[in-house]
Amino acid sequence: QFLVAVSARTLAEVLRAHMKAKEIDVAGLFSKIPGSKGGKVGEEAFASWLASLAKELEKDEIDFEPARQKELYRHLASDADVGITGEDFGNLFKRRFTCCSKVTVTDGLSVAKSKTVTKVDVGDELEAQGEDETDGVNGMVRVQVKLLSGKDIGKIGWASIKGNQGTKFLQVDSPFNKCIAQAENSIKASEKAGNELLKTIRGKTSELPAAAAGPLKEARAELLKITQQLAGEVSKISAFKQKVSLARATFAKKEEAEKRAHLDRKDKLAVDEALADCRAKFQAMEEAMTKLKDAGAPMKALKDAELEAFATPMTVLQDSEGLMAAALACAKELRVVAKEQQGKVINQPRGPWAEAKKELMSFIAKADGAEKGAPLLVKGTRDLCTKLAKQRRVAVRDALRADAQARGVTPEAMFEELAKGNHRIAAEAFAAHLASLSGLEMKEQHASLVCEDIQQGGITRRIFVSLFQRYFKVMKEIAVTDTFELTNSKTLRKADANEVVQMLEGPKTDEKMGLLRIKGRLLKDGLEGWISVSGNKGTPFMSETEKPYYTCGKDIDLQTDFEVEEVSVVRQAKAGEIFELVEGPRKAEAKPALRGKFKALKDGAQGFLTLKDSTGEYAEVGNFQACIQIVAITDDLDPKKGKVIRKVAIGEVFEILEGPVDAGDTGLQRVRAKAMKDGKEGWITPKGNAGSIYTKEVQKYYKVTKAAPLDKAMTGTDQVRMLEEGEVVEMVVATKEAKSDVVQRVKVRALGDSTEGWFTLKADLAHRPCVPYFRCVKEVPLREAKDGTASEVRNAVKGEILELAAGPEEGPEGAVWAQLRAEKDGAIGWASIRQAKEVPGFQVLTTSADGR
């Protein structure tokens, strides 16, 4: 009801201005209300008039909601059943004031030209007799009033509402303020009376003499009881006082909101129009997310046996991935539209636009949540599919091996059979082959899942062949025999601890001895024979291990034979390539290395360098000469035509690039040379035509033919730095043969092109064991082809693990490329794993568990 009174005041202010503009009075305005001819206006007629008046005057502040129109009617009508009478309508315009600062009432509008009628005290009530007018002399707003309380009730005169210095004299009355004032006065009086009574009772209690029994003790007890009850009532009064205070503050906000209601209604319409697209896109995103949750829910509710019996996991995964794409598209659209609308939102501290701002922020947050949540929902489904695939993968592996053994085909031949001339086995062909294998019962979609788990997009040769391969590491010395049955076999040799064995057949149990045995090939020397995996009491002799691979940290030569000396080079392997171990490591005695102490002319660094060892030459004597008499270096072969570049000082060393060449008719032979001091190139005369010698050959300068370490000591334990190919070094201490080394040699097969060859395992970690997995060390694009201009699949991000699918092999501009499969989402693409003069983007792992 208090807020209805606020609306009534707003209506009265608008109608006053309207009456002033139309020069009509209250009675004239009332007569214009449809249905007022009978001296009263009904509810429907009043509501209709209010609605039309708001449009006619273009005053949104009186464009009340139907419910408020009804409340206004009941507020104005003294008898709602009869209607609003002329008197009721006139009461709408009556204004009452309460004096809030002492003010003088005068007999005229102008303070300067009028006389004092009376003085009004704070709290006195007054009623306006007309509209507000401005004193033309001092600019104060004044109104003619009639005193309703105080010492001069009934007197009429002019009073200032507000001073020209801002002092407020009269405050418009409101039912709420009166109610609150009355409540506060009652509370004040009650609180005062209660506290005074408490004080009196406590005083009386303290006056009573102490007594152990009798009337005095009972009286004291009764007074204490009354004191507690009274204190409780006073406490209630204080609590009510706080509620009244809170009500005053709350009503002020509600009153302000009521005054702004018309603006908020207008703003809300604008906000609804502005946010309509956002809300529609939000609804679409929510629906897509609900569908995505529902798609995976039935499968996620299944437990072990139920999950294994579930026939269509791939359908669920594919449906979920499609729904995820739709949800992510909706989220992206929502974010774009919401951010666009953020720039158009009117900046207001409160109201519909302030709420719109919050709503847009909420939309963006919900879009962020969907973009994170949708992949997680699909991940949950994918994880279940992966679990199913891994559970079935062992059975698939065993069935493929059994099929190969039964038909007498190699894994390579089976690959060719299933790939049908392509470089991959299609998922459909793989699933069809599994369905044809006897003894392997597998649902069609489970077979497809296994294929996808092995390698997405089809299975490459390396991955397929690896399904057949199992490797074991010898735990302690054990016999290798020529036949399966141990009792009738001959020992071929003893397998040493840590030797690696490739399984060729088995495992199967020797029933007589109770031993689990395999036929295997020992990688150390290629010997084939039968070996026990475990004893008849379960004692392990060998443990399953990963297939051994090696990678090279720098370019190396793949050689034809095991022997260290005088072997041919098959090809040069590039840094970053990966090789599978075919045979070895085997010990071989290497020819002593020829080493000496040298100084690099590039930066003066000194250390020990290997000129030649069993793996090849690293440096050779260069064609260098030293100046023994000052001589000119010119820019032309003919010294008469050429210009002097500079003089070559005694002792300077230069490299012969060309010559000697006859210098025309001068009778001189000249050489084209490059000065080691500053790299200047030009023509020099080694010997004058009169016999003067200007230069002489020097044998202590060598040119590095391939990158090699410059070591701190003769033993080569620590490096000073790596010497680059083409660098020039000066011998400081003559070369000598180092101690002969026993080296480890391995036969390997390159994964990129299947080239086989031997190399020596070096202590400088140029070659090291690895697995065909990579860790991304910086963001690198995965491309559809091994070309830097090919379309991107996506970027591999720092820290993620990728499996080698094909390669590594040399690509454009000498870079080493590999086709990689990301573990987190199966994305597959080509990437440059090593490029000249660039930090590699990938690091090959040493074990399959490394970095995971």
DRENVO-532438 format. One record per residue (C-alpha): residue in one letter; x, y, z. Coordinates in steps of 0.2 Angstrom, whole numbers, plus 5000, padded with zeros to 4 digits. Layout:
! DRENVO-532438
AXYZ...
//
This chain:
! DRENVO-532438
Q500050005000F501450125004L502250094986V500450124978A500550294987V502150324978S501350284962A499950404966R501150544969T501950514953L500250514944A499750684953E501450764947V501150724929L499250774930R499750944938A500950984924H499550924911M498251034920K499451184920A499851164901K498051144897E497451284909I496151174917D495751134935V495450974944A493650974941G493951004922L495150864921F493950744930S492550784918K493650734904I493750554911P492650444901G491150384912S491350534924K489650614919G488750524933G490050604946K491050444948V492250334938G492250144938E493750034939E493749984921A493550164915F494850224926A496150094920S495750134902W495950314904L497650294913A498250184899S497650304885L498350454895A500050384896K500150364877E499350534874L500550624886E502050514881K502350484899D503150314903E503150344921I501250334922D501150184910F500750074925E500549884924P498649824925A498949764943R499549934948Q498050024939K496849914950E497849964966L497850144961Y495950144959R495650064976H496850194984L495950334977A494150274978S493350304996D492150164991A492850044978D491049984974V490450154970G491950224960I493050374961T492050524965G492650704961E493050734979D494150574978F494950634963G495350804971N496150714986L497450644974F498150824972K498150864990R499950884996R500450885014F502150935021T503050915037C504251045043C505950985044S506851145047K506151305055V505351415042T504351585042V502651585034T502351755025D500751835017G501451845000L502551744987S503951864988V504951855004A505652035002K503952114999S502852015012K502552015030T502751875043V501151775046T501851645058K503351535061V503251345059D504251235070V505051065066G503650925065D502251045062E501150985047L500551095033E499351065018A499751145001Q498451264994G499051274976E500551234965D502351274968E502951444962T504651524962D505151694971G505751804957V506951894968N507851754977G507451604966M506751504981V505351384977R503851424988V502051364990Q500451424999V500051325014K498751295028L499451245045L498651085051S499651075068G500651185079K500251345088D499351435073I498151295066G497151355051K498251505046I498651515028G500251595020W501751565009A503251455015S504851405006I505051225002K506951244999G508151385002N509251444988Q510751384998G510051204998T509251205015K507651095015F506251165025L504751065020Q504650875017V503250795007D502250685018S502150495014P501050365023F502650265025N503650405034K502150435045C502050255050I503850245053A503950405063Q502450335074A503350175076E504950255081N504150365093S503250225101I504850125102K505750265110A504450285123S504350095126E506250085127K506350225139A504950165150G505749985150N507450045154E506850155168L505750015176L507249895175K508350025184T507050045197I506849855200R508649825200G508849965213K507449885224T508349715222S509949785228E509149875243L508449705250P509549625264A510249455260A509249315268A509549125268A507649095269G505949175272P504949315263L506549415259K507349275250E505749245240A505549435236R507249435229A506949285219E505349365212L506149525208L507549435199K506349345189I505349505184T507049585180Q507449445168Q505749445159L505849635158A507549635151G506949505138E505549625133V506749775132S507849665121K506349635109I506049815108S507849845103A507649705090F506049785083K506949955083Q508249875071K506949805060V506049975059S507750055054L508049915041A506249945034R506650125032A508250085022T507349955012F505850055008A506950195001K507650074989K505950004984E505350184982E506750224971A506350064961E504550114960K504950284953R506150194940A504850054936H504350144920L506150164914D506549984919R505049914909K505650014894D507449954897K506849774899L505949774882A507649844874V508649714884D507449564879E507649624860A509549644862L509849474870A508549374861D509849294849C511049264864R509649174874A509149074859K510949014856F511148974874Q509648874874A510248784859M511948754867E511048684883E510048564873A511548504863M512548474880T510948374887K510948264871L512848234873K512648184891D511148074887A512047994872G513447924883A512447894899P511847714896M513547654891K514447734906A513147654918L513747474913K514947374924D516247254919A515347104911E513947214905L515147334896E516047184888A514347124881F513847294875A513747274856T513847454849P515147554858M515847634842T514147694838V513947784855L515747854853Q515347924835D513647994840S514448074855E515848154844G514548224832L513548294847M515148364854A515548454838A513748524838A513948584856L515548664853A514948754838C513448824848A514648874862K515748964849E514249054842L513549104859R515249174864V515449274848V513649344849A513849374868K515449474866E514749574852Q513249624863Q514349664878G515049814867K513249874865V512649864883I512150024891N513250054906Q512050074921P512450034939R510749944941G509149894932P508849784917W510449844908A511549804923E510649634924A510949604905K512849634908K512849494921E511849384910L513049404895M514549374907S513549214912F513349164894I515149174891A515649074907K514348944902A515148934884D516848914892G516148774903A515348684888E516948694878K517848614893G516448494898A515948424881P517748354877L517748274895L516048194892V516648124876K518348074884G517347974897T516547874882R518147854873D519047794889L517747654890C518047614871T519847614874K519647494889L518647374879A519947384865K521347344877Q520447204885R520247124868R521947164861V522847024868A521646894861V521846984844R523746974845D523646784850A522446754836L523446844823R525046744828A524146574828D523446614810A525146664804Q525946504811A524546394804R524646464787G526546484787V526546664782T527646804789P526946964797E527547064782A526646944770M525046954780F525247144780E525347144761E523847024760L522747144771A523347304764K523047264746G524347364739N524047514751H525247584764R523947544778I522747414782A520947484782A519947464798E518547374789A519847254781F520647224798A518947194807A518347074792H519946974794L519746954813A517946894810S518646754799L519846694812S519346534821G519246534840L519146724841E517346774845M517246964844K515847084840E516047184824Q516147354833H517347284846A518547234832S518447404824L518847474842V520447364843C520947424825E520747604830D521647574847I523147494837Q523247644825Q521947774820G521647794801G522247614797I523747514803T525447544795R526747404792R527847444807I526347444819F525547284811V527247184812S527547244830L525847154835F526746984831Q528347034840R528746994858Y530447014867F531146944883K532646994893V533646854901M533646874920K535046754924E536146634914I535146504905A535346364892V534846384874T534346214866D534046154849T532346074852F530846104862E530845954874L532245984886T532645804890N533145764872S533945924867K535745994865T536346154873L536846274859R537546404871K537146494887A536146654886D536946784897A535946894909N535147054901E535246974883V533747014873V532746874864Q531446894851M530146764852L529846664836E528646524843G527646494859P527546514873K527046334877T527346214891D528546064891E527345944900K528645824906M529745954914G528346084918L529346224910L528546364900R529746384884I529846484869K530846474853G531846634851R533146724842L534546794852L534946974846K536746964852D537246844838G535646794829L535646614836E533946534836G533446404849W532246354863I532346444880S531346424896V530346574901S529946504919G530346354929N529146214935K528846314951G528546474943T530346544945P530546674931F532146654920M531646794908S530446944909E529547024894T530247184888E530047314875K530747294857P532447374857Y532747524846Y534147654844T534147834839C535647934833G536048114840K537048164824D537348104807I538247924806D538747804793L537747634792Q539047514787T538947344778D539847224790F540147184808E542047214806V542647384812E543947404799E543847434780V541947414778S540847504765V539547624769V537747584765R537147754767Q537247904780A535947904793K535248074798A535248134816G533548094823E533247934813I532647784823F533247604820E532547434826L533947324833V534247164822E535747094830G536947144844P537647224853R539247124850K541047164855A542347214842E544047274844A544247444836K545847514827P546747634839A546147814836L547347944830R547248094841G548148254844K547948424853F547248564841K546748744842A545248804833L545548954822K543749014824D543849054843G545548994849A544748844858Q546048714862G545748524865F546048354859L545348294842T545148124834L545848134816K545347954812D544647804821S543747644816T542147744811G543047854799E544048014797Y543548174805A544948294799E546248304785V547748404782G547248554772N548048654758F548748794768Q550248914766A551049034778C551749204772I553649224774Q553849394766I552549534765V551549514749A549949584742I548349504740T547349574725D545649554717D546249494700L547349354694D548349484684P549249594697K549349734684K547549744682G546949704700K546849814715V547649774731I546449714744R547749724758K549549664762V549849494770A550949504785I552349384789G551749234798E549949244792V549149084786F547949064771E547048924763I547348884745L545648884736E546348874718G547948864708P549348894705V548748974689D549749074675A549449254677G549449304659D551049374651T551849414668G552749254669L552049234687Q551049084694R549749144707V548449064719R546749114724A546749104743K545749144759A546649234774M546249144790K546449304800D544949394792G544249284779K544749404765E544949314748G546049364733W547549314723I549349294730T551049264722P551949124731K553549154721G554149304711N554849284693A556549344700G556549194712S555949274728I554949164739Y553449244748T552549094755K552848914761E551748754764V551248714781Q550748544787K550048584804Y548348654799Y546848534797K545148544790V543648464799T542748344787K541348304798A540748364815A541848304829P542048344848L543548444854D543948354871K544748424886A545848274889M546648134878T545448014885G543948114878T542848114893D542348294893Q542048414878V542648584876R541448604861M540848524845L541848564830E540848604814E541148534797G542348644787E543148724803V545048744802V546148684817E548048704820M549048564828V549748614844V550348444850A550848304837T549548164835K549847984842E548847824843A547647814858K547347654867S546447514857D544547504862V543347364863V541747434855Q539947374854R539247354837V537447334832K536547284817V535047394814R533547424802A533047604799L531147624802G531047754788D531647654773S532047474780T533947504776E535047384786G536747414792W538047414807F538647554818T539647574833L538847624850K539747784855A540047844872D539648024867L537747974866A537748004848H536747834848R535647784862P534247664866C532447724863V530647684859P529647744844Y528847884854F529148064855R528848204868C528448374860V529648504868K528848654859E527348684849V527548614831P526148594817L525648414812R525348424793E524448314781A526048284771K527948294774D528048474767G528148634777T526748704766A525548564768S523848584777E523948574796V523048434805R523348534822N524748594832A525648474844V525848554860K527248554873G527348404884E526148284874I526648114869L526548054851E526947884843L527947854828A526747794814A527947804799G529747864795P530847954801E531447994783E532248134775G531148274768P531348444759E532948544763G533748394772A532448394787V532048234795W530148204795A529048074804Q527248034804L526648044822R525047994831A524548094846E524047984861K522848104868D521648114853G522348004840A522748144828I523948094815G525148204804W526848234798A528048344807S529848394805I530748314820R532448384816Q532948524805A534648604801K535048754813E533448734822V533048674840P532148504838G530348514842F530248334848Q531248224860V531348034857L530847944873T532047814881T530647704887S528747694883A528447754901D529547904900G528648064902R526947984905
//
